[in-house]
């Protein structure tokens, strides 16, 4: 367990970070507000970008921003709308609100928001159903990606609604179900207390009654990330590996744009998990802002690493044409059914004597005082 002082210090740091504004001015955004999409129990906003000439049965990408970010700001940085215009898919951007989380983090660790049929997870599902119906989206080609808390929320969506998604991409995120309180969330972000492989897989199996094919998983993490420990990328691999029936060791290892990429296949030889480790990069989404693969703009947590995660994720999903022989996990025909709209750890010094008696209350009080707990 972390010291109380450590937890409170991290709360204060996040509180300060909440003052950052990485979004666009409203009149500069390319996104359109999504209205009347359901009961919205998570009280989220939603925005879409629909290319002018969107073909019937086009794919949909759901994009989840990180803490202190907005939908428009993340779109500007990652370049998803630009890719949508170029390659003909729709993009949906759920957006957190300060009344839910003062730092604009999706509440991926909150049980109310991370279960099937409740909270923020249901709000995002309702947005997907609305966009799918209004724009004749192909329900077999719906994907989700996110950064940091948005990456952890992408894990939530993949686990709680696996029948909805053909694939997901988790950038600097965490495995599903690994934390259910704010103190646990900070522990997992530091790489402490992450469950073992069997427990991680069970968390996904128990999150829904799904018995069909599982979504493919693309994992991106900077090896120098001091905010979310890179061990979380390994945990995400362990969480999904047995579900896909993949081997413990990767079936393919290569270097792509100067960075190591590993790939796991299922029993049929289909690529179902890929992982990019961005050597030396800190916490953020890796971008290429120059060269033939350029996409997006660098900024806070949007890091020029000379590799475009947006383009490579799109290629893995089959949305962007491959320019080489790298494997794609484009959805196999009819793998998903149409869904109707929903009605080793380091020991630490012990706490001072007597500190454990009321530690839970002290932490909860600190969370409320910091405005990070409802």
BALOBA-1460 file (C-alpha; in Angstrom, 3 decimals):
// residues 374
<rec num="1" residu="x" x="0.000" y="0.000" z="0.000"/>
<rec num="2" residu="x" x="1.221" y="3.492" z="-0.857"/>
<rec num="3" residu="x" x="1.851" y="6.002" z="1.928"/>
<rec num="4" residu="x" x="-0.990" y="8.443" z="2.524"/>
<rec num="5" residu="x" x="1.376" y="11.336" z="1.891"/>
<rec num="6" residu="x" x="2.338" y="9.853" z="-1.471"/>
<rec num="7" residu="x" x="-1.281" y="9.463" z="-2.550"/>
<rec num="8" residu="x" x="-2.228" y="12.960" z="-1.433"/>
<rec num="9" residu="x" x="0.832" y="14.390" z="-3.225"/>
<rec num="10" residu="x" x="-0.225" y="12.719" z="-6.461"/>
<rec num="11" residu="x" x="-3.747" y="14.047" z="-6.025"/>
<rec num="12" residu="x" x="-2.344" y="17.554" z="-5.682"/>
<rec num="13" residu="x" x="-0.251" y="17.103" z="-8.832"/>
<rec num="14" residu="x" x="-3.277" y="15.958" z="-10.799"/>
<rec num="15" residu="x" x="-5.314" y="18.804" z="-9.379"/>
<rec num="16" residu="x" x="-2.741" y="21.254" z="-10.731"/>
<rec num="17" residu="x" x="-2.608" y="19.488" z="-14.070"/>
<rec num="18" residu="x" x="-6.350" y="19.939" z="-14.355"/>
<rec num="19" residu="x" x="-5.824" y="23.617" z="-15.076"/>
<rec num="20" residu="x" x="-4.148" y="22.769" z="-18.380"/>
<rec num="21" residu="x" x="-6.146" y="23.337" z="-21.554"/>
<rec num="22" residu="x" x="-5.046" y="21.307" z="-24.542"/>
<rec num="23" residu="x" x="-8.267" y="21.775" z="-26.501"/>
<rec num="24" residu="x" x="-9.194" y="23.957" z="-29.432"/>
<rec num="25" residu="x" x="-11.334" y="27.018" z="-29.413"/>
<rec num="26" residu="x" x="-14.936" y="25.995" z="-30.242"/>
<rec num="27" residu="x" x="-14.929" y="27.745" z="-33.608"/>
<rec num="28" residu="x" x="-11.758" y="25.952" z="-34.734"/>
<rec num="29" residu="x" x="-12.977" y="22.428" z="-34.095"/>
<rec num="30" residu="x" x="-13.911" y="20.150" z="-36.966"/>
<rec num="31" residu="x" x="-16.215" y="18.128" z="-34.731"/>
<rec num="32" residu="x" x="-20.007" y="18.258" z="-34.523"/>
<rec num="33" residu="x" x="-21.920" y="17.813" z="-31.265"/>
<rec num="34" residu="x" x="-23.762" y="14.497" z="-30.923"/>
<rec num="35" residu="x" x="-27.171" y="15.064" z="-29.349"/>
<rec num="36" residu="x" x="-30.016" y="12.815" z="-28.188"/>
<rec num="37" residu="x" x="-28.059" y="9.581" z="-28.099"/>
<rec num="38" residu="x" x="-29.705" y="7.968" z="-25.073"/>
<rec num="39" residu="x" x="-30.174" y="8.226" z="-21.326"/>
<rec num="40" residu="x" x="-26.465" y="9.071" z="-20.919"/>
<rec num="41" residu="x" x="-26.023" y="7.828" z="-17.330"/>
<rec num="42" residu="x" x="-22.349" y="8.833" z="-17.357"/>
<rec num="43" residu="x" x="-23.202" y="12.455" z="-18.221"/>
<rec num="44" residu="x" x="-20.657" y="12.589" z="-21.054"/>
<rec num="45" residu="x" x="-20.629" y="14.786" z="-24.140"/>
<rec num="46" residu="x" x="-20.116" y="13.318" z="-27.582"/>
<rec num="47" residu="x" x="-18.754" y="14.699" z="-30.846"/>
<rec num="48" residu="x" x="-18.465" y="13.200" z="-34.322"/>
<rec num="49" residu="x" x="-16.637" y="13.813" z="-37.550"/>
<rec num="50" residu="x" x="-18.444" y="12.380" z="-40.564"/>
<rec num="51" residu="x" x="-16.658" y="12.728" z="-43.922"/>
<rec num="52" residu="x" x="-18.746" y="14.477" z="-46.548"/>
<rec num="53" residu="x" x="-18.819" y="11.451" z="-48.844"/>
<rec num="54" residu="x" x="-19.097" y="8.664" z="-46.253"/>
<rec num="55" residu="x" x="-20.055" y="5.443" z="-48.033"/>
<rec num="56" residu="x" x="-22.690" y="3.076" z="-46.620"/>
<rec num="57" residu="x" x="-21.294" y="0.394" z="-44.310"/>
<rec num="58" residu="x" x="-18.250" y="2.503" z="-43.483"/>
<rec num="59" residu="x" x="-16.155" y="1.774" z="-40.376"/>
<rec num="60" residu="x" x="-16.367" y="3.767" z="-37.124"/>
<rec num="61" residu="x" x="-13.468" y="4.661" z="-34.818"/>
<rec num="62" residu="x" x="-14.227" y="5.693" z="-31.224"/>
<rec num="63" residu="x" x="-11.478" y="7.949" z="-29.801"/>
<rec num="64" residu="x" x="-11.075" y="8.578" z="-26.051"/>
<rec num="65" residu="x" x="-8.915" y="11.529" z="-24.953"/>
<rec num="66" residu="x" x="-6.589" y="11.566" z="-21.947"/>
<rec num="67" residu="x" x="-6.735" y="13.571" z="-18.725"/>
<rec num="68" residu="x" x="-6.744" y="17.389" z="-19.112"/>
<rec num="69" residu="x" x="-7.583" y="16.962" z="-22.806"/>
<rec num="70" residu="x" x="-10.703" y="17.600" z="-24.852"/>
<rec num="71" residu="x" x="-12.154" y="15.734" z="-27.805"/>
<rec num="72" residu="x" x="-11.200" y="18.531" z="-30.223"/>
<rec num="73" residu="x" x="-7.712" y="18.885" z="-28.778"/>
<rec num="74" residu="x" x="-6.972" y="15.190" z="-29.031"/>
<rec num="75" residu="x" x="-8.323" y="15.070" z="-32.569"/>
<rec num="76" residu="x" x="-6.037" y="17.932" z="-33.570"/>
<rec num="77" residu="x" x="-3.042" y="16.144" z="-32.052"/>
<rec num="78" residu="x" x="-3.696" y="12.594" z="-33.245"/>
<rec num="79" residu="x" x="-5.138" y="13.458" z="-36.649"/>
<rec num="80" residu="x" x="-8.017" y="10.990" z="-36.662"/>
<rec num="81" residu="x" x="-10.399" y="13.302" z="-38.539"/>
<rec num="82" residu="x" x="-7.780" y="13.893" z="-41.237"/>
<rec num="83" residu="x" x="-7.411" y="10.141" z="-41.688"/>
<rec num="84" residu="x" x="-11.195" y="9.729" z="-41.712"/>
<rec num="85" residu="x" x="-11.523" y="12.213" z="-44.591"/>
<rec num="86" residu="x" x="-8.725" y="10.543" z="-46.502"/>
<rec num="87" residu="x" x="-9.783" y="6.907" z="-46.020"/>
<rec num="88" residu="x" x="-13.541" y="7.094" z="-45.578"/>
<rec num="89" residu="x" x="-14.495" y="6.196" z="-42.019"/>
<rec num="90" residu="x" x="-16.455" y="7.978" z="-39.306"/>
<rec num="91" residu="x" x="-15.006" y="9.091" z="-35.959"/>
<rec num="92" residu="x" x="-16.774" y="9.418" z="-32.606"/>
<rec num="93" residu="x" x="-15.231" y="11.373" z="-29.722"/>
<rec num="94" residu="x" x="-16.815" y="10.912" z="-26.279"/>
<rec num="95" residu="x" x="-15.749" y="13.755" z="-23.986"/>
<rec num="96" residu="x" x="-15.494" y="13.865" z="-20.196"/>
<rec num="97" residu="x" x="-17.015" y="16.725" z="-18.186"/>
<rec num="98" residu="x" x="-15.531" y="18.508" z="-15.183"/>
<rec num="99" residu="x" x="-18.523" y="17.717" z="-12.991"/>
<rec num="100" residu="x" x="-17.631" y="14.030" z="-13.405"/>
<rec num="101" residu="x" x="-13.877" y="14.433" z="-13.039"/>
<rec num="102" residu="x" x="-12.175" y="17.825" z="-12.529"/>
<rec num="103" residu="x" x="-9.138" y="16.713" z="-14.539"/>
<rec num="104" residu="x" x="-11.304" y="15.483" z="-17.447"/>
<rec num="105" residu="x" x="-10.163" y="11.881" z="-16.893"/>
<rec num="106" residu="x" x="-12.556" y="9.110" z="-17.824"/>
<rec num="107" residu="x" x="-13.393" y="7.264" z="-14.587"/>
<rec num="108" residu="x" x="-11.982" y="3.914" z="-15.690"/>
<rec num="109" residu="x" x="-11.372" y="2.743" z="-12.091"/>
<rec num="110" residu="x" x="-14.845" y="3.586" z="-10.784"/>
<rec num="111" residu="x" x="-17.065" y="0.450" z="-10.666"/>
<rec num="112" residu="x" x="-20.154" y="2.515" z="-11.495"/>
<rec num="113" residu="x" x="-18.542" y="3.731" z="-14.729"/>
<rec num="114" residu="x" x="-16.698" y="0.588" z="-15.790"/>
<rec num="115" residu="x" x="-19.390" y="-2.083" z="-15.828"/>
<rec num="116" residu="x" x="-21.666" y="-3.277" z="-18.615"/>
<rec num="117" residu="x" x="-24.917" y="-1.348" z="-18.587"/>
<rec num="118" residu="x" x="-23.954" y="1.491" z="-16.239"/>
<rec num="119" residu="x" x="-22.277" y="4.904" z="-16.077"/>
<rec num="120" residu="x" x="-19.743" y="6.155" z="-18.575"/>
<rec num="121" residu="x" x="-19.385" y="2.776" z="-20.291"/>
<rec num="122" residu="x" x="-23.093" y="2.725" z="-21.135"/>
<rec num="123" residu="x" x="-23.011" y="6.348" z="-22.295"/>
<rec num="124" residu="x" x="-20.235" y="5.501" z="-24.776"/>
<rec num="125" residu="x" x="-22.153" y="2.410" z="-25.912"/>
<rec num="126" residu="x" x="-25.241" y="4.550" z="-26.502"/>
<rec num="127" residu="x" x="-23.203" y="7.013" z="-28.566"/>
<rec num="128" residu="x" x="-21.919" y="4.161" z="-30.723"/>
<rec num="129" residu="x" x="-25.435" y="2.829" z="-31.268"/>
<rec num="130" residu="x" x="-26.709" y="6.280" z="-32.264"/>
<rec num="131" residu="x" x="-23.881" y="6.978" z="-34.733"/>
<rec num="132" residu="x" x="-24.124" y="3.463" z="-36.180"/>
<rec num="133" residu="x" x="-27.840" y="3.876" z="-36.845"/>
<rec num="134" residu="x" x="-27.722" y="7.455" z="-38.161"/>
<rec num="135" residu="x" x="-24.836" y="6.939" z="-40.564"/>
<rec num="136" residu="x" x="-25.317" y="3.302" z="-41.652"/>
<rec num="137" residu="x" x="-22.039" y="2.205" z="-40.071"/>
<rec num="138" residu="x" x="-20.851" y="-1.361" z="-40.612"/>
<rec num="139" residu="x" x="-21.357" y="-2.939" z="-37.144"/>
<rec num="140" residu="x" x="-18.568" y="-5.419" z="-37.872"/>
<rec num="141" residu="x" x="-16.047" y="-2.583" z="-38.232"/>
<rec num="142" residu="x" x="-16.290" y="-0.572" z="-35.026"/>
<rec num="143" residu="x" x="-13.008" y="0.162" z="-33.219"/>
<rec num="144" residu="x" x="-11.940" y="2.008" z="-30.072"/>
<rec num="145" residu="x" x="-8.714" y="3.710" z="-29.077"/>
<rec num="146" residu="x" x="-7.602" y="5.998" z="-26.263"/>
<rec num="147" residu="x" x="-4.685" y="7.579" z="-24.426"/>
<rec num="148" residu="x" x="-3.872" y="7.168" z="-20.715"/>
<rec num="149" residu="x" x="-7.200" y="7.325" z="-18.828"/>
<rec num="150" residu="x" x="-8.784" y="7.151" z="-22.277"/>
<rec num="151" residu="x" x="-6.679" y="4.067" z="-22.977"/>
<rec num="152" residu="x" x="-7.841" y="2.527" z="-19.713"/>
<rec num="153" residu="x" x="-11.409" y="3.395" z="-20.696"/>
<rec num="154" residu="x" x="-10.807" y="1.716" z="-24.056"/>
<rec num="155" residu="x" x="-9.898" y="-1.376" z="-22.011"/>
<rec num="156" residu="x" x="-13.229" y="-0.979" z="-20.196"/>
<rec num="157" residu="x" x="-15.184" y="-0.834" z="-23.446"/>
<rec num="158" residu="x" x="-13.375" y="-3.816" z="-24.972"/>
<rec num="159" residu="x" x="-14.066" y="-5.906" z="-21.864"/>
<rec num="160" residu="x" x="-17.647" y="-4.854" z="-21.151"/>
<rec num="161" residu="x" x="-18.882" y="-4.710" z="-24.763"/>
<rec num="162" residu="x" x="-16.554" y="-7.061" z="-26.683"/>
<rec num="163" residu="x" x="-19.300" y="-7.947" z="-29.169"/>
<rec num="164" residu="x" x="-19.377" y="-4.309" z="-30.325"/>
<rec num="165" residu="x" x="-15.715" y="-3.967" z="-31.301"/>
<rec num="166" residu="x" x="-13.604" y="-5.564" z="-34.007"/>
<rec num="167" residu="x" x="-10.454" y="-4.142" z="-32.404"/>
<rec num="168" residu="x" x="-9.029" y="-1.746" z="-29.872"/>
<rec num="169" residu="x" x="-5.836" y="0.257" z="-29.405"/>
<rec num="170" residu="x" x="-4.629" y="1.127" z="-25.901"/>
<rec num="171" residu="x" x="-2.013" y="3.890" z="-25.689"/>
<rec num="172" residu="x" x="-0.219" y="4.367" z="-22.343"/>
<rec num="173" residu="x" x="-3.206" y="2.689" z="-20.697"/>
<rec num="174" residu="x" x="-3.969" y="-0.008" z="-18.156"/>
<rec num="175" residu="x" x="-5.643" y="-3.433" z="-18.138"/>
<rec num="176" residu="x" x="-9.341" y="-3.731" z="-17.447"/>
<rec num="177" residu="x" x="-10.488" y="-4.183" z="-13.858"/>
<rec num="178" residu="x" x="-7.059" y="-3.790" z="-12.286"/>
<rec num="179" residu="x" x="-8.243" y="-0.962" z="-9.992"/>
<rec num="180" residu="x" x="-11.586" y="-0.139" z="-8.378"/>
<rec num="181" residu="x" x="-10.584" y="2.858" z="-6.220"/>
<rec num="182" residu="x" x="-8.458" y="5.966" z="-6.722"/>
<rec num="183" residu="x" x="-5.633" y="4.718" z="-4.434"/>
<rec num="184" residu="x" x="-5.558" y="1.436" z="-6.376"/>
<rec num="185" residu="x" x="-5.489" y="3.380" z="-9.621"/>
<rec num="186" residu="x" x="-2.354" y="5.244" z="-8.528"/>
<rec num="187" residu="x" x="-0.774" y="1.932" z="-7.480"/>
<rec num="188" residu="x" x="-1.486" y="0.314" z="-10.851"/>
<rec num="189" residu="x" x="-0.231" y="3.378" z="-12.702"/>
<rec num="190" residu="x" x="3.078" y="2.873" z="-10.879"/>
<rec num="191" residu="x" x="3.058" y="-0.824" z="-11.832"/>
<rec num="192" residu="x" x="2.323" y="-2.073" z="-8.318"/>
<rec num="193" residu="x" x="-0.208" y="-4.736" z="-7.424"/>
<rec num="194" residu="x" x="-1.183" y="-5.695" z="-10.982"/>
<rec num="195" residu="x" x="-3.034" y="-9.062" z="-10.921"/>
<rec num="196" residu="x" x="-1.558" y="-12.183" z="-12.462"/>
<rec num="197" residu="x" x="-2.388" y="-13.463" z="-15.929"/>
<rec num="198" residu="x" x="-5.219" y="-15.815" z="-14.958"/>
<rec num="199" residu="x" x="-6.872" y="-13.150" z="-12.808"/>
<rec num="200" residu="x" x="-6.512" y="-10.540" z="-15.537"/>
<rec num="201" residu="x" x="-8.140" y="-12.782" z="-18.132"/>
<rec num="202" residu="x" x="-10.931" y="-13.684" z="-15.698"/>
<rec num="203" residu="x" x="-11.726" y="-10.004" z="-15.224"/>
<rec num="204" residu="x" x="-12.528" y="-9.725" z="-18.935"/>
<rec num="205" residu="x" x="-14.402" y="-13.043" z="-19.104"/>
<rec num="206" residu="x" x="-16.576" y="-12.014" z="-16.166"/>
<rec num="207" residu="x" x="-17.298" y="-8.515" z="-17.519"/>
<rec num="208" residu="x" x="-19.961" y="-9.729" z="-19.979"/>
<rec num="209" residu="x" x="-21.687" y="-12.891" z="-21.201"/>
<rec num="210" residu="x" x="-19.785" y="-12.749" z="-24.500"/>
<rec num="211" residu="x" x="-18.984" y="-16.115" z="-26.093"/>
<rec num="212" residu="x" x="-17.868" y="-15.063" z="-29.568"/>
<rec num="213" residu="x" x="-14.618" y="-13.807" z="-31.115"/>
<rec num="214" residu="x" x="-12.638" y="-11.321" z="-29.045"/>
<rec num="215" residu="x" x="-11.501" y="-7.933" z="-30.386"/>
<rec num="216" residu="x" x="-7.939" y="-7.618" z="-31.650"/>
<rec num="217" residu="x" x="-5.662" y="-5.521" z="-29.444"/>
<rec num="218" residu="x" x="-2.979" y="-2.960" z="-30.389"/>
<rec num="219" residu="x" x="-0.824" y="-1.759" z="-27.479"/>
<rec num="220" residu="x" x="1.426" y="1.321" z="-27.480"/>
<rec num="221" residu="x" x="3.599" y="2.491" z="-24.598"/>
<rec num="222" residu="x" x="6.689" y="4.629" z="-24.127"/>
<rec num="223" residu="x" x="9.526" y="2.844" z="-22.354"/>
<rec num="224" residu="x" x="10.280" y="6.102" z="-20.498"/>
<rec num="225" residu="x" x="6.721" y="6.662" z="-19.285"/>
<rec num="226" residu="x" x="6.885" y="7.866" z="-15.661"/>
<rec num="227" residu="x" x="3.115" y="8.418" z="-15.370"/>
<rec num="228" residu="x" x="1.789" y="4.974" z="-16.324"/>
<rec num="229" residu="x" x="4.464" y="2.317" z="-15.845"/>
<rec num="230" residu="x" x="5.309" y="0.351" z="-19.021"/>
<rec num="231" residu="x" x="4.643" y="-2.875" z="-17.084"/>
<rec num="232" residu="x" x="0.980" y="-2.106" z="-17.733"/>
<rec num="233" residu="x" x="1.549" y="-2.840" z="-21.429"/>
<rec num="234" residu="x" x="2.771" y="-6.314" z="-20.495"/>
<rec num="235" residu="x" x="-0.270" y="-6.722" z="-18.249"/>
<rec num="236" residu="x" x="-2.619" y="-5.875" z="-21.127"/>
<rec num="237" residu="x" x="-0.886" y="-8.514" z="-23.256"/>
<rec num="238" residu="x" x="-1.325" y="-11.073" z="-20.456"/>
<rec num="239" residu="x" x="-4.973" y="-10.103" z="-20.031"/>
<rec num="240" residu="x" x="-5.863" y="-10.831" z="-23.653"/>
<rec num="241" residu="x" x="-3.339" y="-13.513" z="-24.655"/>
<rec num="242" residu="x" x="-5.195" y="-16.535" z="-23.271"/>
<rec num="243" residu="x" x="-8.562" y="-15.211" z="-24.420"/>
<rec num="244" residu="x" x="-7.239" y="-15.309" z="-27.986"/>
<rec num="245" residu="x" x="-5.482" y="-18.638" z="-27.469"/>
<rec num="246" residu="x" x="-2.156" y="-17.029" z="-28.330"/>
<rec num="247" residu="x" x="1.252" y="-18.357" z="-27.309"/>
<rec num="248" residu="x" x="3.153" y="-16.924" z="-24.357"/>
<rec num="249" residu="x" x="5.958" y="-15.861" z="-26.681"/>
<rec num="250" residu="x" x="5.291" y="-13.545" z="-29.626"/>
<rec num="251" residu="x" x="5.040" y="-15.149" z="-33.048"/>
<rec num="252" residu="x" x="6.758" y="-12.262" z="-34.743"/>
<rec num="253" residu="x" x="9.285" y="-9.636" z="-33.678"/>
<rec num="254" residu="x" x="10.494" y="-6.827" z="-35.905"/>
<rec num="255" residu="x" x="11.559" y="-3.212" z="-35.993"/>
<rec num="256" residu="x" x="9.102" y="-0.675" z="-37.426"/>
<rec num="257" residu="x" x="10.153" y="2.938" z="-37.921"/>
<rec num="258" residu="x" x="13.028" y="2.301" z="-35.522"/>
<rec num="259" residu="x" x="10.939" y="0.768" z="-32.706"/>
<rec num="260" residu="x" x="10.344" y="-2.833" z="-31.608"/>
<rec num="261" residu="x" x="7.019" y="-4.406" z="-32.569"/>
<rec num="262" residu="x" x="5.801" y="-7.794" z="-31.328"/>
<rec num="263" residu="x" x="2.850" y="-9.767" z="-32.709"/>
<rec num="264" residu="x" x="0.836" y="-12.691" z="-31.335"/>
<rec num="265" residu="x" x="-1.372" y="-14.931" z="-33.498"/>
<rec num="266" residu="x" x="-4.377" y="-17.067" z="-32.657"/>
<rec num="267" residu="x" x="-4.590" y="-20.776" z="-33.501"/>
<rec num="268" residu="x" x="-5.558" y="-19.975" z="-37.091"/>
<rec num="269" residu="x" x="-2.492" y="-17.786" z="-37.589"/>
<rec num="270" residu="x" x="-4.438" y="-14.511" z="-37.456"/>
<rec num="271" residu="x" x="-2.632" y="-11.539" z="-35.843"/>
<rec num="272" residu="x" x="-4.683" y="-10.740" z="-32.741"/>
<rec num="273" residu="x" x="-2.312" y="-8.749" z="-30.505"/>
<rec num="274" residu="x" x="0.426" y="-6.311" z="-31.441"/>
<rec num="275" residu="x" x="2.647" y="-4.247" z="-29.171"/>
<rec num="276" residu="x" x="4.852" y="-1.253" z="-29.935"/>
<rec num="277" residu="x" x="7.391" y="-0.159" z="-27.327"/>
<rec num="278" residu="x" x="8.443" y="3.396" z="-28.117"/>
<rec num="279" residu="x" x="12.007" y="3.486" z="-26.822"/>
<rec num="280" residu="x" x="12.707" y="6.385" z="-24.479"/>
<rec num="281" residu="x" x="9.341" y="8.079" z="-25.000"/>
<rec num="282" residu="x" x="7.449" y="9.486" z="-22.014"/>
<rec num="283" residu="x" x="3.703" y="9.608" z="-21.399"/>
<rec num="284" residu="x" x="1.678" y="10.371" z="-24.481"/>
<rec num="285" residu="x" x="0.547" y="9.426" z="-27.959"/>
<rec num="286" residu="x" x="3.417" y="8.846" z="-30.422"/>
<rec num="287" residu="x" x="3.221" y="10.953" z="-33.555"/>
<rec num="288" residu="x" x="5.104" y="11.520" z="-36.781"/>
<rec num="289" residu="x" x="4.799" y="15.214" z="-37.607"/>
<rec num="290" residu="x" x="7.138" y="15.092" z="-40.605"/>
<rec num="291" residu="x" x="7.823" y="12.725" z="-43.471"/>
<rec num="292" residu="x" x="5.546" y="10.580" z="-45.611"/>
<rec num="293" residu="x" x="3.672" y="9.210" z="-42.567"/>
<rec num="294" residu="x" x="3.091" y="12.576" z="-40.924"/>
<rec num="295" residu="x" x="-0.197" y="12.900" z="-39.108"/>
<rec num="296" residu="x" x="-1.378" y="15.239" z="-36.348"/>
<rec num="297" residu="x" x="0.369" y="17.954" z="-34.324"/>
<rec num="298" residu="x" x="2.697" y="17.731" z="-31.333"/>
<rec num="299" residu="x" x="1.607" y="19.214" z="-28.019"/>
<rec num="300" residu="x" x="0.979" y="18.264" z="-24.407"/>
<rec num="301" residu="x" x="0.970" y="14.446" z="-24.254"/>
<rec num="302" residu="x" x="1.075" y="14.369" z="-28.075"/>
<rec num="303" residu="x" x="4.710" y="13.474" z="-28.688"/>
<rec num="304" residu="x" x="6.706" y="13.567" z="-31.904"/>
<rec num="305" residu="x" x="8.455" y="10.191" z="-31.938"/>
<rec num="306" residu="x" x="8.816" y="9.870" z="-35.737"/>
<rec num="307" residu="x" x="6.179" y="7.118" z="-35.766"/>
<rec num="308" residu="x" x="2.480" y="7.707" z="-36.317"/>
<rec num="309" residu="x" x="0.469" y="5.532" z="-33.956"/>
<rec num="310" residu="x" x="-2.696" y="6.759" z="-35.696"/>
<rec num="311" residu="x" x="-1.571" y="5.511" z="-39.097"/>
<rec num="312" residu="x" x="-0.170" y="2.214" z="-37.820"/>
<rec num="313" residu="x" x="-3.288" y="1.487" z="-35.780"/>
<rec num="314" residu="x" x="-5.407" y="2.246" z="-38.832"/>
<rec num="315" residu="x" x="-3.307" y="-0.155" z="-40.875"/>
<rec num="316" residu="x" x="-3.603" y="-2.900" z="-38.252"/>
<rec num="317" residu="x" x="-7.369" y="-2.509" z="-38.401"/>
<rec num="318" residu="x" x="-7.454" y="-2.488" z="-42.190"/>
<rec num="319" residu="x" x="-8.746" y="1.097" z="-42.393"/>
<rec num="320" residu="x" x="-5.604" y="2.527" z="-43.986"/>
<rec num="321" residu="x" x="-3.941" y="0.698" z="-46.890"/>
<rec num="322" residu="x" x="-0.712" y="-1.028" z="-45.941"/>
<rec num="323" residu="x" x="2.349" y="0.263" z="-47.775"/>
<rec num="324" residu="x" x="4.372" y="-2.863" z="-47.043"/>
<rec num="325" residu="x" x="3.959" y="-6.498" z="-45.970"/>
<rec num="326" residu="x" x="3.267" y="-5.810" z="-42.292"/>
<rec num="327" residu="x" x="0.399" y="-7.838" z="-40.941"/>
<rec num="328" residu="x" x="-3.091" y="-6.424" z="-40.667"/>
<rec num="329" residu="x" x="-5.837" y="-7.575" z="-38.327"/>
<rec num="330" residu="x" x="-8.604" y="-6.202" z="-40.529"/>
<rec num="331" residu="x" x="-11.891" y="-7.781" z="-39.385"/>
<rec num="332" residu="x" x="-12.779" y="-11.143" z="-40.798"/>
<rec num="333" residu="x" x="-16.181" y="-11.300" z="-42.473"/>
<rec num="334" residu="x" x="-19.154" y="-11.365" z="-40.122"/>
<rec num="335" residu="x" x="-17.161" y="-11.832" z="-36.933"/>
<rec num="336" residu="x" x="-19.525" y="-9.538" z="-35.006"/>
<rec num="337" residu="x" x="-23.281" y="-9.480" z="-34.745"/>
<rec num="338" residu="x" x="-25.367" y="-6.310" z="-35.046"/>
<rec num="339" residu="x" x="-26.290" y="-4.885" z="-31.666"/>
<rec num="340" residu="x" x="-29.504" y="-2.834" z="-31.240"/>
<rec num="341" residu="x" x="-29.295" y="0.451" z="-29.377"/>
<rec num="342" residu="x" x="-29.485" y="-0.256" z="-25.630"/>
<rec num="343" residu="x" x="-33.075" y="0.757" z="-24.100"/>
<rec num="344" residu="x" x="8.251" y="-8.292" z="-9.112"/>
<rec num="345" residu="x" x="7.293" y="-5.515" z="-6.465"/>
<rec num="346" residu="x" x="9.723" y="-3.534" z="-4.223"/>
<rec num="347" residu="x" x="8.957" y="-3.534" z="-0.493"/>
<rec num="348" residu="x" x="8.379" y="-0.093" z="0.987"/>
<rec num="349" residu="x" x="8.827" y="1.218" z="4.535"/>
<rec num="350" residu="x" x="5.789" y="0.624" z="6.754"/>
<rec num="351" residu="x" x="3.427" y="3.419" z="7.705"/>
<rec num="352" residu="x" x="3.923" y="4.941" z="11.150"/>
<rec num="353" residu="x" x="2.280" y="3.062" z="13.998"/>
<rec num="354" residu="x" x="-1.461" y="3.641" z="14.074"/>
<rec num="355" residu="x" x="-1.665" y="5.031" z="10.562"/>
<rec num="356" residu="x" x="-3.475" y="2.007" z="9.154"/>
<rec num="357" residu="x" x="-6.462" y="2.282" z="11.489"/>
<rec num="358" residu="x" x="-8.208" y="5.034" z="9.550"/>
<rec num="359" residu="x" x="-6.231" y="4.967" z="6.309"/>
<rec num="360" residu="x" x="-9.296" y="4.382" z="4.163"/>
<rec num="361" residu="x" x="-11.160" y="7.315" z="5.632"/>
<rec num="362" residu="x" x="-8.143" y="9.608" z="5.401"/>
<rec num="363" residu="x" x="-7.622" y="8.782" z="1.722"/>
<rec num="364" residu="x" x="-11.313" y="9.153" z="0.878"/>
<rec num="365" residu="x" x="-11.391" y="12.533" z="2.659"/>
<rec num="366" residu="x" x="-8.305" y="13.615" z="0.706"/>
<rec num="367" residu="x" x="-9.906" y="12.542" z="-2.569"/>
<rec num="368" residu="x" x="-13.045" y="14.536" z="-1.875"/>
<rec num="369" residu="x" x="-11.047" y="17.548" z="-0.742"/>
<rec num="370" residu="x" x="-9.089" y="17.409" z="-3.988"/>
<rec num="371" residu="x" x="-12.328" y="17.182" z="-5.949"/>
<rec num="372" residu="x" x="-11.372" y="13.822" z="-7.440"/>
<rec num="373" residu="x" x="-14.118" y="11.712" z="-5.913"/>
<rec num="374" residu="x" x="-17.837" y="12.130" z="-6.158"/>
